Amino acid sequence: MSSRSYRAAKLSLNEPSLSPASQLHSGRKNYRVPFRLIEITTLIGDLAVILLACVISGVGYQWMAFGGLGEVDTFLALGTLVFANFFALTGAQLNYRPTNLINIGRQFRYVTLNWLFIFFILTAVAFTLKVATNFSRGSTLSFFVLGLIGLLVFRYAIGKSLKQALVTGAFAEQRIVLISEHGQHQTSRALNELRQCGYRPVATYEISSAELDGAGVVKSLNRKVQDIVTASQGQPIDYIFLLLRWNRPQLINNLVQMLRALPIPVHLLPDDNVQNFLSARAGNIGTTFTVELQRAPLSESEQFLKRAFDMVASVVILILLSPLMLLTALMIKLESPGPALFRQKRNGFNGRVFSICKFRSMTVQEDGPTIKQATRNDPRVTRLGRWLRQTSIDELPQLFNVLAGDMSLVGPRPHAVAHNGEYQTVVANYAFRHHVKPGITGWAQVNGLRGQTETLDLMARRVEHDLWYINHWSLWLDLRIIIKTVLMTARHPTAY
């Protein structure tokens, strides 16, 4: 390497150059895991946990119940079958990716749901094919519990370790050469993230403005590339990264052509203009590649799970509370003239209009372009209606809206069409509330934002809580909101 080019490679970042000292450093034994092996390491860990849980539960049950070890090969075969299904589901959900492994809440949710689904399906198949007699219920139940606990503990350990390793830069070092447009490497978020994952530039070559704007490949740039090729042929280099603006396709193509003399992977890093777009989920639609700039708030599997929970829970609640609902309807009819049920137009999923169903608690049935919200000591509210509203019994007929598919048990509370049009023009992000089905109760309601919204600030806070719920949905969160609603309903001071 010429002395002039070598000096150009050494920058103020104090990154190590391709020197004998760095060779000595690279020769030291390093037992840290390379970042690229995280996925395969997790996969192997899943296999070990599932096989161990299956063998330990099977052998342990056989020894305690019958004094023998049982057929170990049968337990291994069952564990392998369960792992194959678990791996297929987890891989399809992209949950072996390090960025998802770090999200412990996501891992707990998907591991639990996948484990439940696999055991439900395999148990159903076993009974259908009449092979369930080959496996004792005790060992099967033990395997289910032990395997789930083992996987959750393993996922927790992996997530915590990954977070710590990213903070401390503890991954095994991957030696890279960086070719950067002038000044880009000092502010590149992508490059900083690579450094956290163990990718260390051992040499950085800057391309000057004159070299960028020159026609074709100017001589000085050609010399730099030749220096990179010569140095990389004599040094252990893992990757070459290009950090150039993506609006320079000809320059990028020229550099890639010149670097083909090296059997080293060459990667193009995102520039500042596309970094935010490429951080979104990538995939294929039809036969083309796309980047998902906005995703549906719930995946298809999550929508199915939420809908199934809504259906089952609504039917159970309706059966249990049907005497109370019949009694309530009778009392309303006896107290004041008019129907027992009250219907009003509301905006639901994707802004579609539906008719919400409630027990009538007022002497009026407003449903037009102008609707006045209920206020404290509102004269329109009947004596029975005031108690129904305080205990939320007036909301129970909305279970029929849930069964009809217009609503969910938990979600942003739907507002009257008249109010919806008003708030949508003055409250930022208000329309995003319609990205999921509205609910009988919601995250905003259990956090004190129930009842009348007297100011725009209160409505903005309600919207903020609704958006948080949409972005953090889980079945466990729905259960938590339902339980919290039941506990606080009778004493909530803003219900009137």
C-alpha positions as CSV (number, residue, x, y, z in Angstrom):
1,M,0.0,0.0,0.0
2,S,1.4,3.4,-0.9
3,S,2.2,5.7,2.0
4,R,-0.2,8.4,0.7
5,S,-3.2,6.0,0.4
6,Y,-2.4,4.4,3.7
7,R,-2.5,7.8,5.4
8,A,-5.9,8.5,3.8
9,A,-7.2,5.3,5.4
10,K,-6.4,6.4,8.9
11,L,-9.0,8.8,10.3
12,S,-9.6,10.8,13.4
13,L,-11.9,8.1,14.8
14,N,-8.7,6.2,15.9
15,E,-10.0,3.0,14.3
16,P,-7.3,0.4,13.9
17,S,-5.6,0.2,10.5
18,L,-4.5,-2.9,8.6
19,S,-1.2,-3.2,10.5
20,P,0.9,-6.0,12.1
21,A,-0.4,-4.9,15.5
22,S,-4.0,-5.5,14.5
23,Q,-3.0,-8.9,13.1
24,L,-1.6,-9.8,16.5
25,H,-4.8,-8.7,18.1
26,S,-6.9,-10.7,15.7
27,G,-4.8,-13.7,16.5
28,R,-6.0,-13.8,20.1
29,K,-8.6,-16.5,20.9
30,N,-12.0,-14.9,21.2
31,Y,-14.8,-17.1,22.6
32,R,-17.6,-14.6,22.3
33,V,-20.4,-15.5,19.9
34,P,-20.5,-13.7,16.6
35,F,-23.8,-11.8,16.1
36,R,-24.6,-13.7,13.0
37,L,-24.8,-17.0,15.0
38,I,-27.4,-15.7,17.5
39,E,-30.3,-17.2,15.5
40,I,-28.8,-20.7,15.1
41,T,-27.7,-20.6,18.8
42,T,-31.3,-19.9,19.9
43,L,-32.6,-22.6,17.6
44,I,-30.2,-25.1,19.1
45,G,-31.2,-24.0,22.5
46,D,-34.9,-24.5,21.8
47,L,-34.1,-28.0,20.6
48,A,-32.2,-28.8,23.7
49,V,-34.9,-27.4,26.0
50,I,-37.7,-29.3,24.3
51,L,-35.8,-32.6,24.1
52,L,-34.7,-32.4,27.8
53,A,-38.2,-31.5,28.9
54,C,-39.7,-34.4,27.0
55,V,-37.2,-36.9,28.2
56,I,-37.1,-35.7,31.9
57,S,-40.9,-35.6,32.1
58,G,-41.4,-39.0,30.4
59,V,-38.6,-40.8,32.3
60,G,-39.5,-39.1,35.6
61,Y,-43.2,-40.0,35.3
62,Q,-42.4,-43.6,34.3
63,W,-40.0,-44.0,37.2
64,M,-42.3,-42.6,39.8
65,A,-45.4,-44.4,38.5
66,F,-44.0,-47.8,37.4
67,G,-40.4,-47.9,38.7
68,G,-38.9,-48.0,35.2
69,L,-37.4,-45.6,32.7
70,G,-39.8,-46.3,29.9
71,E,-38.9,-46.0,26.2
72,V,-36.4,-43.1,26.0
73,D,-36.3,-43.3,22.2
74,T,-40.1,-42.7,22.1
75,F,-39.7,-39.6,24.2
76,L,-36.9,-38.3,21.9
77,A,-39.1,-38.9,18.9
78,L,-42.0,-37.0,20.5
79,G,-39.7,-34.1,21.5
80,T,-38.3,-33.9,18.0
81,L,-41.8,-33.8,16.5
82,V,-42.9,-31.0,18.9
83,F,-39.7,-29.1,18.2
84,A,-40.2,-29.3,14.4
85,N,-43.7,-27.7,14.8
86,F,-42.4,-25.1,17.3
87,F,-39.5,-24.2,15.0
88,A,-41.8,-23.9,12.0
89,L,-44.2,-21.5,13.8
90,T,-41.5,-19.5,15.4
91,G,-39.5,-19.1,12.2
92,A,-42.6,-18.1,10.2
93,Q,-43.2,-15.3,12.8
94,L,-39.6,-14.1,12.5
95,N,-39.0,-14.6,16.2
96,Y,-35.5,-16.0,15.8
97,R,-34.3,-12.7,14.6
98,P,-32.1,-10.9,17.2
99,T,-34.2,-7.7,17.0
100,N,-37.3,-9.8,18.1
101,L,-35.4,-11.9,20.6
102,I,-34.6,-8.7,22.5
103,N,-38.3,-8.0,22.9
104,I,-39.0,-10.3,25.9
105,G,-42.7,-9.5,26.0
106,R,-43.1,-10.5,22.4
107,Q,-41.2,-13.7,23.0
108,F,-43.3,-14.6,26.0
109,R,-46.5,-14.0,24.1
110,Y,-45.5,-16.0,21.0
111,V,-43.8,-18.9,22.8
112,T,-46.9,-19.4,25.0
113,L,-49.4,-19.2,22.1
114,N,-47.3,-21.5,19.9
115,W,-46.8,-24.0,22.7
116,L,-50.6,-24.1,23.4
117,F,-51.4,-24.4,19.8
118,I,-49.0,-27.2,19.2
119,F,-50.2,-29.3,22.1
120,F,-53.8,-28.7,21.2
121,I,-53.2,-29.9,17.6
122,L,-51.0,-32.8,18.5
123,T,-53.4,-34.0,21.2
124,A,-56.3,-33.7,18.8
125,V,-54.4,-35.7,16.2
126,A,-53.4,-38.3,18.7
127,F,-57.0,-38.9,19.8
128,T,-58.2,-38.9,16.2
129,L,-55.6,-41.5,15.1
130,K,-56.2,-43.5,18.4
131,V,-52.5,-43.4,19.4
132,A,-53.1,-41.5,22.6
133,T,-52.9,-44.7,24.6
134,N,-49.1,-44.9,23.8
135,F,-48.5,-41.8,26.0
136,S,-49.6,-41.4,29.6
137,R,-51.6,-38.3,30.5
138,G,-49.2,-37.6,33.4
139,S,-46.1,-37.5,31.3
140,T,-47.8,-35.5,28.6
141,L,-49.0,-32.9,31.1
142,S,-45.6,-32.8,32.7
143,F,-43.9,-32.3,29.3
144,F,-46.4,-29.4,28.6
145,V,-45.6,-27.6,31.8
146,L,-41.9,-28.3,32.0
147,G,-41.3,-27.4,28.3
148,L,-43.2,-24.1,28.5
149,I,-41.4,-23.1,31.7
150,G,-38.0,-24.1,30.1
151,L,-38.7,-22.1,26.9
152,L,-39.8,-19.0,28.8
153,V,-36.8,-19.1,31.0
154,F,-34.5,-19.6,28.0
155,R,-36.1,-16.8,26.1
156,Y,-35.8,-14.5,29.1
157,A,-32.1,-15.3,29.4
158,I,-31.5,-14.8,25.7
159,G,-33.2,-11.5,25.7
160,K,-31.4,-10.1,28.7
161,S,-28.0,-11.4,27.4
162,L,-28.6,-9.8,24.0
163,K,-29.5,-6.5,25.5
164,Q,-26.5,-6.5,27.7
165,A,-24.2,-7.6,24.9
166,L,-25.5,-4.8,22.6
167,V,-24.8,-2.2,25.3
168,T,-21.3,-3.4,26.1
169,G,-20.3,-4.4,22.6
170,A,-19.6,-8.0,23.8
171,F,-20.1,-9.8,20.5
172,A,-17.2,-11.5,18.8
173,E,-15.4,-9.1,16.5
174,Q,-16.1,-9.1,12.8
175,R,-13.3,-7.2,10.9
176,I,-14.7,-4.9,8.2
177,V,-13.4,-2.4,5.7
178,L,-15.5,0.7,5.3
179,I,-15.7,2.8,2.1
180,S,-17.5,5.9,3.1
181,E,-18.6,9.1,1.4
182,H,-17.0,12.1,3.0
183,G,-18.4,12.7,6.5
184,Q,-21.0,9.9,6.3
185,H,-19.3,7.5,8.7
186,Q,-19.3,10.0,11.6
187,T,-23.1,10.3,11.7
188,S,-24.4,7.0,10.3
189,R,-26.9,5.3,12.6
190,A,-26.5,2.1,10.7
191,L,-22.8,2.0,11.2
192,N,-23.2,2.7,15.0
193,E,-25.6,-0.3,15.2
194,L,-23.1,-2.5,13.4
195,R,-20.4,-1.5,15.9
196,Q,-22.7,-2.7,18.7
197,C,-23.1,-6.0,17.0
198,G,-19.3,-6.5,16.8
199,Y,-18.6,-5.3,13.3
200,R,-15.4,-3.2,13.7
201,P,-13.8,-1.2,10.9
202,V,-10.1,-2.0,10.7
203,A,-9.7,0.5,8.0
204,T,-11.9,3.3,6.7
205,Y,-11.5,4.9,3.2
206,E,-13.2,8.2,2.5
207,I,-14.3,9.2,-1.0
208,S,-13.8,12.9,-1.4
209,S,-16.2,15.3,-3.1
210,A,-14.0,15.6,-6.2
211,E,-14.0,11.8,-6.5
212,L,-17.8,11.7,-6.1
213,D,-18.4,14.3,-8.8
214,G,-15.8,13.1,-11.3
215,A,-16.8,11.5,-14.5
216,G,-16.5,7.7,-14.1
217,V,-13.9,6.4,-11.6
218,V,-11.1,9.0,-11.2
219,K,-7.5,7.9,-10.8
220,S,-7.3,8.7,-7.0
221,L,-10.4,6.6,-6.3
222,N,-9.1,3.8,-8.5
223,R,-5.9,3.7,-6.5
224,K,-7.8,3.6,-3.2
225,V,-9.8,0.6,-4.4
226,Q,-6.7,-1.2,-5.6
227,D,-5.1,-0.5,-2.1
228,I,-8.2,-2.1,-0.5
229,V,-7.9,-5.2,-2.8
230,T,-4.2,-5.6,-2.1
231,A,-4.6,-5.1,1.7
232,S,-7.6,-7.4,2.0
233,Q,-5.9,-10.2,0.1
234,G,-3.3,-10.3,2.9
235,Q,-5.5,-9.7,5.9
236,P,-8.4,-11.5,7.5
237,I,-11.3,-9.3,6.4
238,D,-14.9,-10.5,7.0
239,Y,-16.9,-7.9,5.2
240,I,-16.6,-4.7,3.0
241,F,-19.3,-2.1,3.7
242,L,-20.2,0.8,1.4
243,L,-21.6,3.9,3.0
244,L,-22.7,6.0,0.1
245,R,-25.8,7.9,-0.8
246,W,-28.3,5.7,-2.7
247,N,-28.8,8.4,-5.4
248,R,-25.3,7.4,-6.8
249,P,-26.1,4.1,-8.5
250,Q,-23.4,4.4,-11.1
251,L,-20.7,4.9,-8.5
252,I,-22.0,2.0,-6.4
253,N,-22.0,-0.3,-9.4
254,N,-18.5,0.7,-10.4
255,L,-17.1,0.0,-6.9
256,V,-18.8,-3.4,-6.7
257,Q,-17.4,-4.3,-10.1
258,M,-13.9,-3.4,-9.0
259,L,-14.2,-5.3,-5.7
260,R,-15.2,-8.5,-7.4
261,A,-11.5,-9.5,-7.3
262,L,-12.1,-10.3,-3.6
263,P,-14.0,-13.3,-2.3
264,I,-15.5,-11.1,0.5
265,P,-19.1,-10.1,0.9
266,V,-19.8,-6.5,0.0
267,H,-22.8,-4.8,1.6
268,L,-24.4,-1.4,0.9
269,L,-25.5,0.4,4.1
270,P,-28.6,2.6,4.1
271,D,-28.0,6.4,3.9
272,D,-29.8,8.9,6.1
273,N,-32.6,9.3,3.5
274,V,-33.6,5.6,3.5
275,Q,-32.6,4.5,7.1
276,N,-36.1,5.1,8.5
277,F,-37.8,3.3,5.6
278,L,-35.5,0.2,5.8
279,S,-36.0,-0.1,9.5
280,A,-39.6,-1.2,8.6
281,R,-40.4,-4.8,8.0
282,A,-39.4,-6.1,4.5
283,G,-41.2,-8.8,2.6
284,N,-42.6,-9.9,-0.7
285,I,-46.0,-9.2,-2.1
286,G,-46.7,-11.2,-5.2
287,T,-43.4,-11.5,-7.0
288,T,-42.0,-8.1,-5.9
289,F,-40.0,-6.9,-2.9
290,T,-41.6,-4.3,-0.6
291,V,-40.9,-2.5,2.6
292,E,-43.9,-2.2,4.9
293,L,-44.1,1.5,5.8
294,Q,-47.3,1.0,7.8
295,R,-48.5,-2.3,9.1
296,A,-51.8,-3.4,10.3
297,P,-52.0,-3.1,14.1
298,L,-52.7,-6.8,14.5
299,S,-51.4,-9.6,12.3
300,E,-53.8,-12.2,10.9
301,S,-53.0,-14.7,13.6
302,E,-53.5,-12.0,16.3
303,Q,-56.8,-10.9,14.7
304,F,-58.0,-14.5,14.8
305,L,-56.9,-14.9,18.4
306,K,-58.6,-11.7,19.5
307,R,-61.8,-12.6,17.6
308,A,-61.9,-16.1,19.1
309,F,-61.5,-14.7,22.6
310,D,-64.2,-12.1,22.0
311,M,-66.6,-14.8,20.7
312,V,-66.0,-17.3,23.5
313,A,-66.0,-14.7,26.3
314,S,-69.1,-12.8,25.0
315,V,-71.1,-16.0,24.9
316,V,-70.1,-17.0,28.4
317,I,-70.9,-13.5,29.8
318,L,-74.2,-13.4,28.1
319,I,-75.2,-16.8,29.5
320,L,-74.1,-15.8,33.0
321,L,-75.7,-12.3,33.0
322,S,-78.8,-13.1,31.0
323,P,-81.1,-12.9,34.1
324,L,-79.6,-9.5,35.1
325,M,-80.1,-8.2,31.5
326,L,-83.7,-9.4,31.4
327,L,-84.4,-7.8,34.8
328,T,-82.8,-4.6,33.7
329,A,-84.9,-4.4,30.5
330,L,-88.1,-5.0,32.5
331,M,-87.2,-2.2,35.1
332,I,-86.5,0.3,32.3
333,K,-89.9,-0.4,30.7
334,L,-91.6,0.0,34.1
335,E,-89.8,3.3,35.0
336,S,-90.3,5.4,31.9
337,P,-92.0,5.1,28.4
338,G,-89.8,4.1,25.5
339,P,-87.8,1.1,24.4
340,A,-85.5,-0.8,26.8
341,L,-82.7,-0.7,24.3
342,F,-81.1,2.4,22.7
343,R,-79.3,2.5,19.4
344,Q,-76.9,5.2,18.2
345,K,-74.6,5.5,15.1
346,R,-71.0,5.2,16.0
347,N,-67.7,4.9,14.0
348,G,-66.0,1.6,14.2
349,F,-63.1,-0.2,12.5
350,N,-61.7,1.8,9.5
351,G,-64.3,4.5,10.3
352,R,-67.3,2.4,9.2
353,V,-70.6,3.3,10.8
354,F,-72.5,0.8,12.9
355,S,-75.4,1.0,15.4
356,I,-74.2,0.5,19.0
357,C,-76.7,-1.1,21.4
358,K,-77.1,0.0,25.0
359,F,-79.8,-0.1,27.7
360,R,-81.7,3.2,27.6
361,S,-80.6,5.4,30.5
362,M,-82.1,8.7,29.4
363,T,-85.4,10.1,28.6
364,V,-84.1,11.1,25.1
365,Q,-82.7,9.0,22.2
366,E,-80.4,11.4,20.4
367,D,-78.8,10.2,17.2
368,G,-78.2,13.0,14.7
369,P,-75.7,15.6,13.6
370,T,-75.7,17.3,17.0
371,I,-75.5,15.2,20.2
372,K,-74.8,16.6,23.7
373,Q,-72.5,14.5,25.9
374,A,-73.9,13.4,29.3
375,T,-72.8,15.6,32.1
376,R,-72.8,15.3,35.9
377,N,-76.4,15.6,37.2
378,D,-77.7,15.6,33.6
379,P,-81.5,16.0,33.8
380,R,-82.0,13.7,30.8
381,V,-80.7,10.7,32.8
382,T,-83.4,8.7,34.6
383,R,-83.0,7.6,38.2
384,L,-82.5,4.0,37.1
385,G,-80.3,5.1,34.3
386,R,-77.9,6.9,36.6
387,W,-77.3,3.6,38.5
388,L,-77.0,1.7,35.2
389,R,-74.4,4.2,34.0
390,Q,-72.4,4.1,37.2
391,T,-72.2,0.3,37.2
392,S,-71.8,0.1,33.4
393,I,-74.7,-2.3,33.2
394,D,-76.1,-0.1,30.4
395,E,-73.1,-1.3,28.3
396,L,-74.0,-5.0,28.5
397,P,-76.1,-5.1,25.3
398,Q,-72.9,-4.2,23.4
399,L,-72.0,-7.9,23.8
400,F,-74.4,-8.4,20.8
401,N,-72.3,-5.9,18.8
402,V,-69.2,-8.0,19.7
403,L,-70.9,-11.2,18.4
404,A,-71.9,-9.3,15.3
405,G,-68.3,-8.4,14.6
406,D,-68.8,-4.6,15.0
407,M,-67.0,-4.3,18.3
408,S,-64.5,-6.1,20.5
409,L,-64.5,-6.6,24.3
410,V,-61.5,-4.3,24.6
411,G,-60.5,-1.5,22.3
412,P,-60.9,2.3,21.9
413,R,-64.4,3.4,23.0
414,P,-66.5,4.4,19.9
415,H,-67.7,7.9,19.8
416,A,-71.0,9.2,18.2
417,V,-70.6,10.0,14.5
418,A,-71.3,13.7,15.3
419,H,-68.5,13.9,17.9
420,N,-66.2,11.8,15.6
421,G,-66.2,14.4,12.8
422,E,-65.6,17.2,15.3
423,Y,-62.6,15.6,17.1
424,Q,-61.0,14.2,13.9
425,T,-60.3,17.8,12.7
426,V,-58.8,19.1,15.9
427,V,-57.0,16.1,17.7
428,A,-53.8,14.8,16.2
429,N,-53.8,11.1,15.2
430,Y,-57.5,10.8,16.2
431,A,-58.2,8.7,13.1
432,F,-55.7,6.0,14.1
433,R,-58.2,4.9,16.8
434,H,-60.1,3.2,14.0
435,H,-57.2,0.9,13.1
436,V,-58.8,-1.7,15.5
437,K,-62.4,-2.5,16.4
438,P,-63.9,-0.3,19.1
439,G,-64.3,-1.9,22.5
440,I,-66.8,-2.1,25.4
441,T,-64.0,-1.0,27.6
442,G,-60.4,0.2,26.9
443,W,-57.0,1.2,28.1
444,A,-58.1,4.8,28.4
445,Q,-61.1,4.0,30.5
446,V,-59.2,1.9,33.1
447,N,-56.7,4.8,33.4
448,G,-59.3,7.3,34.5
449,L,-60.4,8.7,31.1
450,R,-64.0,7.5,31.3
451,G,-67.1,9.6,30.7
452,Q,-67.4,13.1,29.5
453,T,-64.4,14.8,27.7
454,E,-65.0,18.4,28.7
455,T,-61.8,19.7,27.0
456,L,-59.7,18.9,23.9
457,D,-56.8,18.1,26.3
458,L,-58.9,15.3,27.8
459,M,-59.7,13.9,24.4
460,A,-56.1,14.1,23.3
461,R,-55.1,12.1,26.4
462,R,-57.8,9.5,25.7
463,V,-56.5,9.2,22.1
464,E,-52.9,8.9,23.4
465,H,-54.0,5.9,25.6
466,D,-55.9,4.4,22.7
467,L,-52.9,4.5,20.4
468,W,-50.7,3.0,23.1
469,Y,-53.1,0.1,23.4
470,I,-53.1,-0.4,19.6
471,N,-49.3,-0.5,19.5
472,H,-48.9,-2.8,22.5
473,W,-51.9,-5.2,22.1
474,S,-51.7,-8.7,23.6
475,L,-54.2,-11.1,24.9
476,W,-52.8,-10.7,28.4
477,L,-53.4,-6.9,28.1
478,D,-57.0,-7.5,27.1
479,L,-57.5,-9.8,30.2
480,R,-55.8,-7.2,32.4
481,I,-58.1,-4.4,31.2
482,I,-61.2,-6.6,31.6
483,I,-60.3,-7.5,35.2
484,K,-59.4,-3.9,36.0
485,T,-62.8,-2.7,34.5
486,V,-64.7,-5.1,36.7
487,L,-62.9,-4.1,39.8
488,M,-63.2,-0.3,39.3
489,T,-66.6,0.0,37.6
490,A,-68.8,0.5,40.7
491,R,-66.6,3.2,42.2
492,H,-65.4,5.2,39.2
493,P,-66.1,8.8,39.9
494,T,-66.4,10.0,36.2
495,A,-69.2,7.6,35.3
496,Y,-72.4,9.6,35.1
